[in-house]
Amino acid sequence: MKRKPNPKFEPVVSPQILEQAKRAVSADRIRHGFKCTVCGGETADAGSEPLCWVCRRLKISAWRDIEQQAPIQE
């Protein structure tokens, strides 16, 4: 059995516009070079504690858990 040849599609968007759109998107993804001190992931800024958004959320939730625990009496 013989396969049908794939029809050649003409691009809908001109290559110039496509290249311009790719450059615009890549400009939005500029990496600042800051890495998370916990996991090494990408961070938005260095700040006082350079943490990625996941590690920052985990830290905040850990603080909430500690605050909700009853204080231990000695």
C-alpha positions as CSV (number, residue, x, y, z in Angstrom):
1,M,0.0,0.0,0.0
2,K,1.3,3.4,-0.9
3,R,1.0,6.5,1.3
4,K,-0.5,9.6,-0.1
5,P,2.0,12.5,-0.4
6,N,1.6,15.1,2.2
7,P,0.2,18.3,0.7
8,K,2.5,21.3,1.0
9,F,1.0,24.1,3.1
10,E,1.8,27.7,2.4
11,P,2.4,29.7,5.6
12,V,-0.5,31.8,6.7
13,V,1.7,34.3,8.5
14,S,4.6,35.9,6.7
15,P,8.1,34.8,8.0
16,Q,8.9,38.4,8.8
17,I,5.9,38.8,11.2
18,L,6.6,35.4,12.7
19,E,10.2,36.3,13.4
20,Q,9.2,39.6,14.9
21,A,6.7,37.8,17.2
22,K,9.3,35.3,18.3
23,R,11.7,38.2,19.2
24,A,9.0,39.9,21.2
25,V,8.2,36.8,23.2
26,S,11.9,36.1,23.9
27,A,12.4,39.6,25.1
28,D,9.7,39.0,27.8
29,R,11.6,35.9,29.0
30,I,14.9,37.6,29.8
31,R,16.5,35.8,32.7
32,H,17.9,38.0,35.4
33,G,20.5,35.4,36.4
34,F,19.3,35.0,40.0
35,K,18.9,31.5,41.4
36,C,16.9,30.2,44.3
37,T,19.1,29.5,47.3
38,V,17.0,26.4,48.1
39,C,16.3,24.6,44.8
40,G,18.3,26.5,42.3
41,G,15.3,27.6,40.3
42,E,14.8,30.9,38.6
43,T,13.9,33.9,40.8
44,A,12.4,37.3,39.9
45,D,14.9,39.3,42.0
46,A,17.8,38.8,44.4
47,G,16.2,40.6,47.3
48,S,17.3,39.8,50.9
49,E,16.4,36.1,50.4
50,P,16.6,35.0,46.8
51,L,13.8,32.4,46.7
52,C,11.8,31.2,43.8
53,W,8.0,31.5,44.1
54,V,7.6,27.8,45.1
55,C,10.1,28.0,48.0
56,R,8.8,31.4,49.1
57,R,5.2,29.9,49.3
58,L,6.5,26.9,51.2
59,K,8.3,29.2,53.7
60,I,5.2,31.3,54.3
61,S,3.1,28.2,54.8
62,A,5.6,26.8,57.3
63,W,5.5,30.1,59.2
64,R,1.7,29.8,59.4
65,D,1.9,26.2,60.6
66,I,4.3,27.2,63.4
67,E,2.1,30.2,64.4
68,Q,-1.0,27.9,64.6
69,Q,0.6,25.3,66.9
70,A,0.0,25.6,70.6
71,P,2.9,26.9,72.5
72,I,4.8,24.3,74.5
73,Q,4.9,24.9,78.2
74,E,8.1,24.1,80.0
